[in-house]
Amino acid sequence: MNRYFVPFAQLRQQPTIVVDSVGLGAVLTLAHWRAAPTPEPLRDDTSAGSALRALRQPETPGLEATAVTANHFDIDGFIGVWSLLNPALALQHEELLRMVAVLGDFREIDWAHPLADTALQLVCWLNAEEKARFYEPFGAPIRRRREDEASAEKFEWFLPRFAEILQNPDAGRAAWQPEYDRVKAAVSQLREPQTQLRRYLEIGLAVVEAPDFVPYYALFGPTAGSDIVLSLYAGHHYELEYKYTTWIDLDSRPTLPRLELAPLVERLNALETSGQIWAADGITDTGPLLRLTGKKLTKAERYADPDGRPIHASSIAPEVMEREVVAFFRAGYAGIQPKKYWTWAEVKAAGQ
């Protein structure tokens, strides 16, 4: 079967499989979005994982469709679309492609895995070429373009070129090397004695104490299994973030619901004497940040790496910051049990 990509606007013009998105008229949805109608046997942590599961279950209703689409371009969605269009090669490299999708979406990776370096190279190649040839993730609106339309150009460029890089990453070395080197240097830095990782498993929180700002691929790697990360950088620079793992329907393990961060913001502002103001994104944002505000960040800036945006110094001591964050989540999660497949209504009700 020869499947082909169609722009999202053409979804209803033929029987179409929708990846990492939802859309009326899809004959099959392969998405980890909360409440997406992905068939239960195909549910996976990533949308690419669902696509790869589907390829191993060829009797899946709707999989006979030859058109495939997505309403945005990101690494997870791209890997899912590419896999459906290149099934034999995708299944041959399934373990690596799954790692690429997880690193792309959750920024998590096990650096001890023998395929970890290759997965990072592929992710860095996709990032570098996307930024050089098109625009950064979430950058369409500031260019006055709709993401579902603009992203089709990215798919059309990457789809015929990815197989070569997958099979021979060195062919894309000139593109992936700079970010790869930056991430690997940060990974090494986080292994030094002055970096500490503390986990509060009962509330899904990981606290990373580090001397300097680092890229997400290094920062989130060791926090796999936790859904909230408090970064404590030297000089009283802090950020708290809900990971993307609690925006989607994570299949591999139960999670706690996101809590509205407004009460924590209020408490931190009562303690803050620097003149800066604490603020937080809403819980339906893909990766809500709690941070000291300066100039309001765009979505693209918030998605970009912590070492690429200003993180202001707080008057609050790091041990106090950690204590306040832990106390907030312990109180908020008292009596709430982790589970899979929260609805947004349940998430919002749990936080009241």
Secondary structure, DSSP 8 states (H G I E B T S, - for coil): ---EE--GGGGGGS-EEEESS--TT-SEEE--BTT----GGG--SSHHHHHHHHHT-TT-TTTT--EEE-SS--HHHHHHHHHHHSHHHHHHTHHHHHHHHHHHHH----TTSTTHHHHHHHHHHHHHHHHHHS--TT-TGGGT--HHHHHHHHHHHHTTTHHHHHH-GGGGHHHHHHHHHHHHHHHHHHTSTT-EEEEEGGGTEEEEEESS---HHHHSGGGTT-SEEEEEETTTEEEEEE-GGGTB--SSS-B------HHHHHHHHHH--SS-EEEE--TTSSS-EEEEESS---HHHHHS-GGGS---B-SS-HHHHHHHHHHHHHHHTTT---BS---HHHHHHHT-
